[in-house]
Structure formats: structure tokens, C-alpha cells
Amino acid sequence: MPTIELTLNGEPRAVADPTSLAALLAALALDARKIAVERNEEIVPRSQYDRTLLRQGDKLEIVHFIGGG
């Protein structure tokens, strides 16, 4: 299976090609409702996670929301 290299929160990572952002988040066991994703310095709307295919060299930053009072 072909792979692509990308950067995830500053760390290199290989993923299958093709992989959607939603599939990556599922593989990482992340709840899409509790995170924000920046791809190549642009916020990806949650509604676009299924349609956003990752590409060679993408730089992803995933931020977790933490609730509290």
C-alpha cells in the first residue's frame, strides 16, 4: 500500500495514500467534536474532515479542547 509523509504536531508520520483527515482522526482515536485541526496553516472546518484528503508534505496541527471551570 502506498504511503505519504506528513508532519503531525511537529512529528513526521507516514499514512496510507489516500487517507482523509477523518480517517486519520479515527485511527488516532480522537473525537472530532473535541479538537481543532490546522492543515498547512489553515483551519479545516469540521464539516470538511471527510472530504479533506491528506497530501504528501502536509503539516497538521491538532489542538484538543479541554473543558473546566
Secondary structure, DSSP 8 states (H G I E B T S, - for coil): --EEEEEETTEEEEEESS-BHHHHHHHTT--GGGEEEEETTEE--GGGTTT-B--TT-EEEEEE-----
